[in-house]
Amino acid sequence: MKLIFLGPPGAGKGTQAARIAAAQGIAHISTGDMLRAEIRAGSDLGKAAKAVIDRGELVSDDIIVAMVEKRIAMEDCKQGFLFDGFPRTVAQADALSGITPIDLVVNIDVPSQRLIGRISGRRMCPDCGAAYHISTHASDSCDSCGGKLYQRDDDKAETVANRVRVYEEQTQPLIDYYQSRGQLATVNGDDDIDAVTAAIQEVLKV
Ligand code: AMP
């Protein structure tokens, strides 16, 4: 199965993508995680991407598409994959359509007034990528692997509003893009984590 998860920053895409990819036995491909790994490795790509990411803007389509094309050729993608955070522009979606067909696009819908609070309270595990919210997770270590949680630089207040604006301008048009191609299913993301996972499992059965 080949899936795309769409949704604004803070919708819970990464959390749901990790669960659904594991349940389906497919690869979880987060372009954000791939870029953060490049930054940690100190590569040229990581150095160039860091400033863009910290401003809440998007890395160029050419770089992202090349990165994704290479990734889906890997062995663990043979059974399928789930894109989390890709495509983010119509140009990326057009490029993707020339690379591989997609079975379904799941749009995780969360009202925009809820996003800032969800993102600014988010803490991440640097080792396994798990995300937590300070309102439900008091400890500063990861339940899954024990990693020490941190706040992403681009989750800080000064960047968050820009990320939501960039989403609305550049990524939200993909909802209509995939809807008009009959590929979109929307689930309510403004619910507890298990309920959202169950709603996604339902749309995958259809
Ligand atoms: P994410 O972890 O998906 O929120 O991504 C973090 C940041 O990485 C984004 O705000 C962008 O700057 C960059 N990024 C991730 N995926 C993409 C993409 N598909 N296209 C352009 N930039 C991206």
Residues whose N, C-alpha, C, O or C-beta is under 5 A from the ligand:
A	BS01	AMP	T31 G32 D33 L35 V52 I53 G56 E57 L58 V59 I64 D84 G85 F86 P87 R88
